[in-house]
């Protein structure tokens, strides 16, 4: 068989184990590359199918509209916490979909665009630094999650949440530890939350250029802390977080 004929069989998913075994024993280098690529793609499809485990359990209960919820930015010294809720079509194949922390910025951006295009619904929320200071970061994140979920249309029949419990939802929910690595919907939400926050921090970098927000996104890097020591906190800093609080007191800003 020609390489093109074999590729056609692989693309159409008609290759069984005996066929792959025969291909692996064929000495043509182009065919070996083709088989390796096919096997990588097969492994990726299996990994992604496993990411729909919790969504499929919900569907088995008759709950097919499932939202995943996650946040980005609980730890930084500046900027909002970002929350997203995403409803994906059942079994949607999104290559490389994963916990946003495991992806490169380029892969996150590409997946963000695909999620925007393919999702059934997306709800999102920013909770700003002043609110975080007033109610604490945990409660601010909870509030943002409710806001993102209630922004969805249609409303989900079940909600999957990364780690945090939401006790006042009108629909069933499940909190999953490290859910962004275990659920396709939560992984998608983690990407949306992360990309939206990173892009906002890049806008803040243009507004407050002394702090380097485009580079560290508000996290407590040595560069960031030196900037706070020199210039004091700016309006998007979380004054309840250390060392921002102590540095603001030292400069008489609170």
Backbone as JSON, one array per atom type, in Angstrom:
{
  "sequence": "XXXXXXXXXXXXXXXXXXXXXXXXXXXXXXXXXXXXXXXXXXXXXXXXXXXXXXXXXXXXXXXXXXXXXXXXXXXXXXXXXXXXXXXXXXXXXXXXXXXXXXXXXXXXXXXXXXXXXXXXXXXXXXXXXXXXXXXXXXXXXXXXXXXXXXXXXXXXXXXXXXXXXXXXXXXXXXXXXXXXXXXXXXXXXXXXXXXXXXXXXXXXXXXXXXXXXXXXXXXXXXXXXXXXXXXXXXXXXXXXXXXXXXXXXXXXXX",
  "N": [[0.84, -1.21, 0.0], [0.37, 2.31, -0.62], [1.81, 5.21, 1.02], [-0.06, 7.23, 1.15], [-2.48, 5.83, 0.91], [-2.44, 4.32, 3.26], [-2.44, 6.38, 5.13], [-5.0, 7.39, 4.69], [-6.6, 5.32, 5.69], [-5.89, 5.43, 8.39], [-6.72, 8.02, 9.08], [-9.47, 7.79, 8.77], [-10.04, 6.19, 10.86], [-10.04, 3.42, 10.67], [-8.17, 1.54, 11.25], [-7.08, -1.46, 12.66], [-5.55, -3.35, 15.39], [-3.89, -5.29, 14.25], [-3.37, -4.21, 11.76], [-1.94, -1.9, 12.48], [0.26, -3.1, 13.65], [1.41, -4.33, 11.47], [2.12, -2.07, 10.0], [4.03, -0.99, 11.68], [6.14, -2.66, 11.3], [6.96, -2.1, 8.82], [9.49, -0.76, 6.82], [9.61, 1.86, 5.83], [10.44, 5.2, 6.37], [8.78, 7.45, 6.32], [6.33, 6.29, 6.74], [6.65, 5.3, 9.32], [6.82, 7.68, 10.76], [4.26, 8.61, 10.32], [2.71, 6.64, 11.62], [3.57, 6.97, 14.27], [2.64, 9.55, 14.76], [-0.11, 9.07, 14.51], [-0.52, 7.33, 16.69], [0.11, 9.03, 18.82], [-1.99, 10.88, 18.55], [-4.12, 9.18, 19.04], [-3.7, 8.5, 21.71], [-4.08, 11.03, 22.82], [-6.78, 11.43, 22.27], [-7.88, 9.46, 23.9], [-7.1, 10.43, 26.4], [-8.54, 12.83, 26.49], [-11.14, 11.86, 26.31], [-11.34, 10.65, 28.8], [-11.41, 12.92, 30.36], [-14.02, 13.67, 30.3], [-15.35, 12.23, 32.18], [-16.82, 12.92, 34.59], [-18.78, 14.54, 33.51], [-20.08, 12.69, 31.89], [-21.08, 10.95, 33.82], [-22.97, 12.63, 34.98], [-24.67, 12.94, 32.77], [-25.65, 10.37, 32.59], [-27.42, 10.43, 34.65], [-29.39, 11.87, 33.56], [-28.79, 14.52, 33.35], [-27.72, 16.63, 31.27], [-26.81, 19.16, 30.62], [-24.11, 20.55, 31.65], [-22.07, 22.49, 33.68], [-18.75, 23.68, 34.11], [-16.72, 25.15, 36.63], [-14.25, 27.5, 37.52], [-11.45, 29.34, 38.93], [-9.07, 32.04, 38.59], [-6.24, 33.62, 39.9], [-6.28, 33.87, 42.74], [-4.08, 34.13, 44.41], [-2.38, 36.41, 43.78], [-0.92, 39.7, 44.48], [-2.13, 41.85, 43.46], [-4.78, 43.15, 41.38], [-7.86, 41.64, 40.08], [-9.71, 38.72, 41.24], [-10.43, 36.22, 38.96], [-13.18, 34.6, 37.53], [-14.72, 31.86, 35.87], [-17.39, 30.19, 34.2], [-18.25, 27.41, 32.32], [-20.09, 25.8, 29.8], [-19.76, 23.01, 27.92], [-20.31, 21.46, 24.69], [-21.47, 18.11, 24.69], [-18.91, 15.76, 24.92], [-17.14, 17.19, 23.3], [-14.29, 17.53, 21.24], [-11.35, 18.89, 22.06], [-8.27, 19.43, 21.3], [-5.4, 19.18, 23.4], [-6.67, 20.25, 25.61], [-6.64, 21.09, 28.99], [-5.78, 21.53, 32.49], [-5.28, 24.93, 33.04], [-2.86, 25.81, 34.12], [-1.03, 24.0, 33.26], [-0.48, 24.53, 30.68], [1.08, 26.25, 27.93], [1.33, 29.84, 27.4], [0.68, 30.36, 24.68], [-0.73, 28.03, 23.91], [-2.87, 28.23, 25.69], [-4.11, 30.58, 24.77], [-4.91, 29.77, 22.2], [-6.69, 27.69, 22.81], [-8.53, 29.12, 24.29], [-9.73, 30.72, 22.32], [-10.96, 28.69, 20.82], [-12.73, 27.64, 22.71], [-14.38, 29.86, 23.13], [-15.59, 29.87, 20.66], [-16.85, 27.35, 20.45], [-18.23, 26.63, 22.79], [-21.26, 25.93, 24.56], [-22.24, 27.77, 26.37], [-20.87, 30.58, 28.16], [-20.03, 31.99, 31.21], [-18.77, 34.72, 33.06], [-16.74, 36.43, 35.51], [-15.24, 39.18, 37.18], [-13.81, 39.91, 40.31], [-13.06, 42.65, 42.1], [-10.09, 44.24, 43.59], [-10.73, 45.87, 45.82], [-13.13, 44.77, 46.74], [-12.21, 42.23, 47.4], [-10.52, 42.96, 49.52], [-12.46, 43.79, 51.3], [-14.22, 41.6, 51.82], [-12.69, 39.3, 52.0], [-10.49, 36.95, 50.3], [-11.39, 34.34, 49.86], [-14.21, 34.45, 50.17], [-14.75, 36.34, 48.23], [-14.07, 34.91, 45.92], [-15.99, 32.86, 46.0], [-18.32, 34.44, 45.71], [-17.86, 35.41, 43.11], [-18.0, 33.03, 41.68], [-20.71, 32.28, 41.93], [-21.82, 34.44, 40.54], [-20.77, 34.07, 37.94], [-21.9, 31.58, 37.26], [-24.67, 32.14, 37.35], [-24.8, 33.83, 35.23], [-24.87, 32.25, 33.02], [-26.47, 31.05, 30.06], [-28.06, 28.61, 28.39], [-29.15, 27.89, 31.79], [-27.25, 25.67, 33.81], [-27.82, 22.13, 34.38], [-26.37, 20.73, 36.14], [-23.51, 21.46, 38.17], [-20.03, 21.47, 38.08], [-17.31, 21.97, 40.15], [-14.15, 23.41, 40.76], [-12.73, 22.28, 43.45], [-13.88, 24.1, 45.45], [-16.74, 24.38, 47.61], [-20.12, 25.11, 46.75], [-22.81, 26.0, 48.31], [-25.33, 27.08, 47.94], [-26.57, 26.8, 45.48], [-29.18, 26.41, 43.03], [-29.26, 24.06, 41.66], [-27.97, 20.64, 41.34], [-24.58, 20.08, 42.46], [-21.03, 19.45, 42.3], [-18.05, 19.33, 44.02], [-14.74, 19.09, 43.05], [-11.61, 18.0, 43.86], [-8.66, 19.3, 42.53], [-9.98, 19.58, 40.14], [-9.66, 20.87, 37.7], [-7.89, 19.36, 36.29], [-9.24, 17.07, 35.91], [-11.75, 17.26, 34.82], [-13.32, 18.11, 31.8], [-14.98, 20.34, 31.47], [-14.39, 21.95, 33.7], [-11.67, 22.36, 33.22], [-11.84, 23.86, 30.86], [-13.09, 26.13, 31.9], [-11.07, 27.01, 33.6], [-9.16, 27.85, 31.78], [-10.48, 29.95, 30.43], [-10.88, 31.73, 32.59], [-8.21, 32.26, 33.34], [-7.0, 33.34, 30.98], [-8.6, 35.61, 30.52], [-8.03, 37.09, 32.83], [-5.22, 37.43, 32.61], [-5.08, 39.01, 30.29], [-6.4, 41.28, 31.16], [-4.61, 42.14, 33.14], [-2.5, 42.85, 31.54], [-3.55, 45.09, 30.34], [-3.73, 46.71, 32.61], [-1.03, 47.0, 33.05], [-0.32, 48.89, 31.15], [-1.62, 51.05, 32.19], [-0.53, 51.36, 34.72], [2.51, 51.45, 34.58], [4.82, 51.17, 36.13], [4.95, 48.87, 37.64], [5.21, 46.4, 36.35], [3.16, 44.61, 35.58], [2.42, 43.18, 33.26], [4.33, 41.24, 33.03], [4.46, 39.71, 35.48], [1.85, 39.46, 36.25], [0.73, 40.37, 38.6], [1.48, 38.73, 40.67], [3.5, 37.9, 43.58], [6.32, 38.53, 42.92], [9.89, 39.12, 43.2], [10.62, 41.38, 41.75], [8.15, 42.71, 41.57], [7.56, 43.26, 44.28], [9.69, 44.96, 44.92], [8.97, 47.14, 43.37], [6.6, 47.95, 44.63], [7.67, 48.71, 47.09], [9.14, 50.91, 46.28], [7.31, 52.67, 44.96], [4.95, 52.48, 46.34], [1.64, 51.04, 46.93], [-0.64, 50.7, 44.14], [-3.91, 51.63, 42.77], [-5.02, 49.08, 42.15], [-3.94, 47.24, 43.85], [-4.1, 44.73, 46.41], [-4.88, 45.58, 49.45], [-5.2, 44.2, 51.79], [-3.5, 42.1, 51.68], [-0.35, 40.71, 52.54], [3.02, 41.41, 51.43], [1.86, 43.9, 50.95], [0.09, 45.3, 52.61], [1.68, 46.02, 54.88], [3.66, 47.58, 53.63], [2.11, 49.63, 52.59], [1.19, 50.8, 54.97], [3.63, 51.71, 55.97], [4.2, 53.74, 54.2], [2.23, 55.47, 54.8], [-0.23, 55.23, 53.52], [-2.5, 53.96, 54.24]],
  "CA": [[0.0, 0.0, 0.0], [1.11, 3.56, -0.61], [1.7, 5.98, 2.25], [-1.32, 7.97, 1.1], [-3.56, 4.89, 1.18], [-2.38, 4.0, 4.69], [-2.88, 7.57, 5.86], [-6.45, 7.47, 4.56], [-7.16, 4.34, 6.62], [-5.67, 5.94, 9.75], [-7.57, 9.21, 9.27], [-10.85, 7.36, 8.87], [-10.21, 5.39, 12.07], [-10.36, 2.05, 10.28], [-7.01, 0.7, 11.51], [-7.12, -2.3, 13.85], [-4.23, -3.59, 15.97], [-3.08, -6.06, 13.29], [-2.93, -3.27, 10.72], [-0.89, -1.06, 13.07], [1.43, -3.95, 13.85], [2.03, -4.49, 10.14], [2.72, -0.77, 9.66], [5.21, -0.77, 12.52], [7.22, -3.49, 10.78], [7.31, -1.58, 7.5], [10.72, 0.02, 6.99], [9.56, 3.21, 5.28], [10.53, 6.2, 7.45], [7.58, 8.31, 6.28], [5.24, 5.53, 7.35], [6.9, 5.26, 10.76], [6.42, 8.98, 11.31], [2.8, 8.65, 10.25], [2.18, 5.77, 12.66], [3.84, 7.61, 15.56], [1.69, 10.66, 14.9], [-1.43, 8.48, 14.74], [-0.56, 6.79, 18.05], [0.02, 10.19, 19.73], [-3.34, 11.41, 18.47], [-5.0, 8.22, 19.69], [-3.51, 8.68, 23.15], [-4.69, 12.3, 23.19], [-8.22, 11.22, 22.26], [-8.21, 8.69, 25.1], [-6.97, 11.33, 27.56], [-9.65, 13.77, 26.47], [-12.36, 11.12, 26.64], [-11.34, 10.47, 30.26], [-11.75, 14.21, 30.98], [-15.48, 13.81, 30.33], [-15.9, 11.23, 33.1], [-17.84, 13.48, 35.48], [-19.87, 15.0, 32.65], [-20.83, 11.51, 31.46], [-21.83, 10.48, 34.99], [-24.14, 13.5, 35.08], [-25.57, 12.61, 31.66], [-26.31, 9.11, 32.93], [-28.51, 10.79, 35.56], [-30.31, 12.7, 32.81], [-28.37, 15.92, 33.49], [-26.79, 16.77, 30.14], [-26.26, 20.53, 30.56], [-23.19, 20.55, 32.79], [-21.12, 23.61, 33.69], [-17.55, 23.62, 34.93], [-16.41, 26.46, 37.21], [-12.91, 27.62, 38.1], [-10.98, 30.72, 39.13], [-7.65, 32.35, 38.42], [-5.82, 34.85, 40.55], [-6.51, 34.0, 44.18], [-2.86, 34.4, 45.13], [-1.61, 37.63, 43.5], [-1.0, 40.87, 45.37], [-2.83, 42.93, 42.75], [-5.73, 42.75, 40.36], [-9.04, 40.91, 40.54], [-9.82, 37.28, 41.03], [-11.21, 35.98, 37.74], [-13.96, 33.36, 37.62], [-15.44, 31.52, 34.66], [-18.23, 28.99, 34.16], [-18.33, 27.02, 30.92], [-20.84, 24.61, 29.39], [-19.26, 22.49, 26.65], [-21.1, 20.4, 24.05], [-21.1, 16.8, 25.22], [-17.87, 15.04, 24.2], [-16.4, 18.04, 22.37], [-12.86, 17.22, 21.17], [-10.51, 20.08, 22.04], [-6.9, 18.96, 21.51], [-4.55, 19.82, 24.42], [-7.45, 20.77, 26.73], [-6.06, 20.66, 30.27], [-5.62, 22.57, 33.51], [-4.6, 26.07, 32.41], [-1.5, 25.94, 34.65], [-0.16, 23.05, 32.57], [-0.42, 24.93, 29.28], [1.85, 27.45, 27.59], [0.45, 30.97, 27.04], [0.2, 30.21, 23.3], [-1.76, 26.98, 23.9], [-4.05, 28.78, 26.39], [-4.79, 31.52, 23.88], [-5.55, 29.01, 21.13], [-7.84, 26.99, 23.39], [-9.51, 30.16, 24.66], [-10.48, 31.07, 21.11], [-11.8, 27.55, 20.46], [-13.81, 27.56, 23.7], [-15.3, 30.94, 22.81], [-16.31, 29.51, 19.44], [-17.57, 26.08, 20.49], [-18.97, 26.4, 24.03], [-22.71, 26.18, 24.6], [-22.4, 29.03, 27.1], [-19.77, 31.0, 29.02], [-20.29, 33.07, 32.16], [-17.49, 35.15, 33.63], [-16.83, 37.49, 36.51], [-14.07, 39.7, 37.9], [-14.08, 40.5, 41.62], [-11.92, 43.57, 42.19], [-9.25, 44.23, 44.78], [-11.42, 46.48, 46.97], [-14.07, 43.79, 47.26], [-11.38, 41.21, 48.05], [-10.11, 43.51, 50.82], [-13.62, 43.95, 52.2], [-14.89, 40.36, 52.22], [-11.61, 38.3, 51.98], [-10.33, 36.35, 48.98], [-12.22, 33.14, 49.75], [-15.6, 34.85, 49.94], [-14.79, 37.01, 46.92], [-14.07, 33.86, 44.9], [-17.32, 32.25, 46.07], [-19.27, 35.38, 45.09], [-17.59, 35.42, 41.68], [-18.49, 31.78, 41.1], [-22.16, 32.39, 41.79], [-22.1, 35.41, 39.47], [-20.46, 33.45, 36.65], [-22.9, 30.52, 36.99], [-25.99, 32.72, 37.07], [-24.71, 34.52, 33.94], [-24.98, 31.28, 31.93], [-27.76, 30.83, 29.41], [-29.01, 28.16, 29.4], [-28.65, 27.54, 33.1], [-26.85, 24.26, 33.85], [-28.56, 21.17, 35.2], [-25.42, 20.34, 37.19], [-22.3, 22.27, 38.17], [-18.79, 20.87, 38.57], [-16.53, 23.08, 40.68], [-12.79, 23.07, 41.17], [-12.4, 22.24, 44.88], [-14.65, 24.89, 46.41], [-18.17, 24.06, 47.69], [-21.12, 26.17, 46.58], [-23.94, 25.37, 49.0], [-26.61, 27.76, 47.7], [-27.0, 26.69, 44.09], [-30.49, 25.78, 42.87], [-29.1, 22.8, 40.93], [-26.93, 19.8, 41.95], [-23.2, 20.47, 42.18], [-20.01, 18.54, 42.81], [-16.73, 19.93, 44.15], [-13.74, 18.09, 42.69], [-10.24, 18.43, 44.16], [-7.88, 19.32, 41.29], [-10.96, 19.34, 39.09], [-9.21, 21.41, 36.4], [-7.14, 18.3, 35.6], [-10.08, 15.86, 35.9], [-13.02, 17.53, 34.14], [-13.17, 18.95, 30.62], [-15.7, 21.61, 31.68], [-13.62, 22.77, 34.65], [-10.45, 22.76, 32.52], [-12.2, 24.97, 29.96], [-13.32, 27.31, 32.74], [-9.77, 27.48, 34.11], [-8.5, 28.56, 30.68], [-11.18, 31.22, 30.23], [-10.59, 32.61, 33.73], [-6.8, 32.65, 33.3], [-6.71, 34.21, 29.83], [-9.27, 36.9, 30.75], [-7.29, 37.83, 33.85], [-3.91, 37.83, 32.08], [-5.26, 40.12, 29.36], [-6.72, 42.47, 31.95], [-3.39, 42.62, 33.79], [-1.7, 43.53, 30.51], [-4.13, 46.44, 30.23], [-3.3, 47.45, 33.8], [0.39, 47.31, 32.89], [-0.23, 50.15, 30.41], [-2.13, 52.11, 33.06], [0.4, 51.5, 35.85], [3.68, 50.8, 33.99], [5.95, 51.03, 37.06], [4.89, 47.63, 38.44], [5.52, 45.2, 35.57], [2.03, 43.67, 35.64], [2.37, 42.32, 32.07], [5.27, 40.14, 33.21], [4.17, 38.82, 36.61], [0.38, 39.39, 36.4], [0.31, 40.74, 39.95], [2.0, 37.82, 41.7], [4.47, 38.53, 44.47], [7.72, 38.33, 42.53], [10.83, 40.08, 43.79], [10.49, 42.61, 40.96], [6.9, 43.37, 41.95], [7.67, 43.78, 45.66], [10.58, 46.12, 44.87], [8.2, 48.26, 42.82], [5.69, 48.44, 45.69], [8.52, 49.4, 48.07], [9.57, 52.21, 45.73], [6.21, 53.54, 44.55], [3.74, 52.26, 47.12], [0.59, 50.32, 46.19], [-1.49, 51.44, 43.21], [-5.33, 51.35, 43.07], [-5.48, 47.7, 41.98], [-3.31, 46.35, 44.82], [-4.92, 44.19, 47.5], [-4.28, 46.16, 50.66], [-5.3, 43.24, 52.9], [-2.48, 41.07, 51.47], [1.04, 41.04, 52.86], [3.5, 42.57, 52.2], [1.26, 45.16, 50.49], [-0.48, 46.01, 53.76], [2.76, 46.63, 55.67], [4.31, 48.62, 52.84], [1.18, 50.78, 52.52], [1.25, 51.45, 56.28], [4.92, 52.39, 56.09], [4.14, 54.95, 53.37], [1.11, 56.29, 55.26], [-1.29, 55.21, 52.53], [-3.71, 53.44, 54.9]],
  "C": [[0.87, 1.25, 0.0], [0.91, 4.25, 0.74], [0.35, 6.7, 2.3], [-2.51, 7.06, 1.41], [-3.61, 4.53, 2.67], [-2.87, 5.17, 5.52], [-4.4, 7.7, 5.83], [-7.13, 6.51, 5.54], [-7.04, 4.84, 8.06], [-6.6, 7.11, 10.04], [-9.02, 8.81, 9.48], [-11.12, 6.48, 10.08], [-10.5, 3.93, 11.81], [-9.2, 1.09, 10.56], [-7.23, -0.12, 12.77], [-5.69, -2.58, 14.31], [-3.33, -4.35, 15.0], [-2.53, -5.14, 12.2], [-1.79, -2.39, 11.25], [0.4, -1.84, 13.27], [2.17, -4.13, 12.53], [2.73, -3.2, 9.73], [4.02, -0.56, 10.44], [6.41, -1.58, 12.03], [7.66, -3.07, 9.38], [8.49, -0.61, 7.66], [10.67, 1.45, 6.49], [9.5, 4.26, 6.4], [9.29, 7.09, 7.49], [6.41, 7.6, 6.93], [5.42, 5.46, 8.86], [6.51, 6.57, 11.42], [4.9, 9.1, 11.36], [2.17, 7.83, 11.36], [2.4, 6.38, 14.04], [2.88, 8.76, 15.81], [0.29, 10.13, 15.2], [-1.55, 7.98, 16.18], [-0.62, 7.91, 19.09], [-1.39, 10.75, 19.74], [-4.35, 10.48, 19.15], [-4.92, 8.34, 21.2], [-4.18, 9.97, 23.63], [-6.21, 12.17, 23.22], [-8.67, 10.44, 23.49], [-8.13, 9.57, 26.35], [-8.15, 12.28, 27.63], [-10.97, 13.09, 26.78], [-12.47, 10.92, 28.14], [-11.71, 11.76, 30.99], [-13.26, 14.44, 31.05], [-16.15, 12.83, 31.3], [-17.04, 11.78, 33.96], [-19.04, 14.01, 34.68], [-20.73, 13.82, 32.19], [-21.62, 10.9, 32.62], [-23.1, 11.31, 35.17], [-25.16, 13.17, 33.99], [-26.33, 11.32, 31.93], [-27.46, 9.32, 33.91], [-29.57, 11.64, 34.86], [-29.99, 14.18, 32.86], [-27.3, 16.21, 32.43], [-26.2, 18.16, 30.0], [-25.41, 20.74, 31.8], [-22.21, 21.71, 32.63], [-19.92, 23.27, 34.55], [-17.21, 25.02, 35.39], [-15.01, 26.45, 37.79], [-12.54, 29.09, 38.2], [-9.51, 30.82, 38.76], [-7.35, 33.62, 39.18], [-6.18, 34.99, 42.01], [-5.26, 34.47, 44.91], [-2.15, 35.72, 44.89], [-1.83, 38.74, 44.52], [-1.81, 41.99, 44.73], [-3.77, 42.34, 41.71], [-6.87, 41.92, 40.92], [-8.81, 39.41, 40.58], [-10.79, 37.11, 39.86], [-11.9, 34.63, 37.86], [-14.65, 33.12, 36.28], [-16.26, 30.26, 34.87], [-18.46, 28.67, 32.69], [-19.19, 25.76, 30.77], [-20.33, 24.2, 28.01], [-20.29, 21.55, 26.01], [-20.59, 19.04, 24.53], [-20.06, 16.13, 24.31], [-17.07, 15.86, 23.21], [-14.91, 17.71, 22.41], [-12.08, 18.52, 21.02], [-9.07, 19.64, 22.32], [-6.13, 19.84, 22.49], [-5.34, 20.36, 25.6], [-6.91, 20.19, 28.04], [-6.16, 21.8, 31.26], [-4.79, 23.7, 32.92], [-3.15, 26.22, 32.88], [-0.52, 25.02, 33.94], [0.06, 23.41, 31.1], [0.47, 26.14, 29.09], [0.87, 28.59, 27.3], [-0.13, 30.84, 25.63], [-0.93, 29.17, 23.24], [-3.03, 27.47, 24.6], [-4.82, 29.7, 25.48], [-5.54, 30.79, 22.76], [-6.8, 28.3, 21.64], [-8.93, 27.97, 23.8], [-10.37, 30.52, 23.46], [-11.43, 29.93, 20.7], [-12.99, 27.42, 21.43], [-14.84, 28.65, 23.44], [-16.18, 30.57, 21.62], [-17.27, 28.34, 19.65], [-18.45, 25.88, 21.72], [-20.46, 26.67, 23.83], [-22.97, 27.52, 25.28], [-21.16, 29.29, 27.95], [-20.27, 32.12, 29.92], [-18.98, 33.44, 32.82], [-17.69, 36.32, 34.58], [-15.44, 37.89, 36.97], [-14.54, 40.23, 39.25], [-12.86, 41.34, 41.97], [-11.24, 43.56, 43.55], [-9.94, 44.81, 46.0], [-12.43, 45.51, 47.59], [-13.33, 42.67, 47.97], [-10.95, 41.69, 49.43], [-11.27, 43.55, 51.81], [-14.15, 42.61, 52.7], [-13.93, 39.18, 52.37], [-11.63, 37.52, 50.66], [-11.2, 35.11, 48.81], [-13.66, 33.51, 49.42], [-15.75, 35.56, 48.59], [-14.84, 35.99, 45.79], [-15.43, 33.17, 44.85], [-18.34, 33.15, 45.37], [-19.11, 35.4, 43.57], [-18.1, 34.16, 40.99], [-20.0, 31.8, 40.92], [-22.52, 33.32, 40.63], [-21.88, 34.8, 38.1], [-21.5, 32.38, 36.29], [-24.23, 31.12, 36.6], [-26.0, 33.54, 35.77], [-24.88, 33.57, 32.76], [-26.39, 31.22, 31.37], [-27.53, 29.84, 28.26], [-28.35, 27.94, 30.76], [-28.32, 26.04, 33.12], [-27.79, 23.41, 34.7], [-27.69, 20.63, 36.32], [-24.17, 21.19, 37.04], [-21.15, 21.49, 38.78], [-17.83, 22.0, 38.94], [-15.14, 22.6, 41.07], [-12.64, 23.32, 42.66], [-13.41, 22.93, 45.8], [-16.12, 24.47, 46.42], [-19.03, 25.29, 47.47], [-22.45, 25.62, 47.1], [-25.3, 25.95, 48.64], [-27.04, 27.76, 46.25], [-28.37, 26.02, 44.0], [-30.44, 24.45, 42.12], [-28.03, 21.96, 41.62], [-25.53, 20.29, 41.57], [-22.26, 19.44, 42.79], [-18.68, 19.29, 42.85], [-15.68, 18.84, 43.94], [-12.35, 18.64, 42.97], [-9.4, 18.25, 42.9], [-8.78, 19.03, 40.09], [-10.53, 19.85, 37.74], [-8.36, 20.42, 35.62], [-7.98, 17.04, 35.43], [-11.38, 16.04, 35.12], [-12.78, 18.46, 32.97], [-13.81, 20.32, 30.84], [-14.93, 22.52, 32.62], [-12.31, 23.24, 34.0], [-10.72, 23.93, 31.58], [-12.42, 26.25, 30.75], [-12.01, 27.88, 33.26], [-9.04, 28.28, 33.03], [-9.15, 29.91, 30.45], [-10.84, 32.2, 31.35], [-9.15, 33.14, 33.66], [-6.51, 33.63, 32.17], [-7.36, 35.58, 30.03], [-8.49, 37.72, 31.77], [-5.93, 38.31, 33.32], [-4.05, 39.02, 31.13], [-5.62, 41.41, 30.09], [-5.47, 43.02, 32.62], [-2.45, 43.28, 32.79], [-2.24, 44.93, 30.25], [-3.71, 47.3, 31.42], [-1.83, 47.82, 33.72], [0.57, 48.63, 32.12], [-0.7, 51.32, 31.27], [-1.18, 52.4, 34.22], [1.74, 50.84, 35.47], [4.83, 50.54, 34.97], [6.03, 49.64, 37.7], [5.19, 46.35, 37.66], [4.41, 44.17, 35.53], [1.98, 42.73, 34.43], [3.28, 41.11, 32.22], [4.83, 39.18, 34.31], [2.69, 38.7, 36.95], [-0.09, 39.64, 37.83], [0.81, 39.81, 41.04], [3.18, 38.46, 42.43], [5.9, 38.23, 44.12], [8.59, 39.39, 43.2], [10.74, 41.42, 43.07], [9.25, 43.41, 41.38], [7.01, 44.0, 43.34], [8.61, 44.99, 45.7], [9.83, 47.35, 44.35], [7.23, 48.83, 43.85], [6.48, 49.2, 46.75], [8.89, 50.8, 47.58], [8.4, 53.16, 45.52], [4.98, 53.46, 45.46], [2.71, 51.51, 46.3], [-0.14, 51.26, 45.23], [-2.95, 51.03, 43.45], [-5.78, 49.91, 42.88], [-4.78, 46.73, 42.94], [-4.29, 45.93, 45.91], [-4.28, 44.6, 48.83], [-4.36, 45.23, 51.86], [-4.25, 42.14, 52.79], [-1.12, 41.59, 51.94], [1.94, 40.63, 51.69], [2.89, 43.9, 51.77], [0.76, 45.97, 51.68], [0.6, 46.73, 54.56], [3.45, 47.76, 54.92], [3.42, 49.85, 52.7], [1.15, 51.52, 53.86], [2.53, 52.27, 56.43], [4.91, 53.72, 55.32], [2.97, 55.85, 53.75], [-0.05, 56.31, 54.31], [-2.58, 54.59, 53.07], [-3.58, 53.69, 56.4]]
}
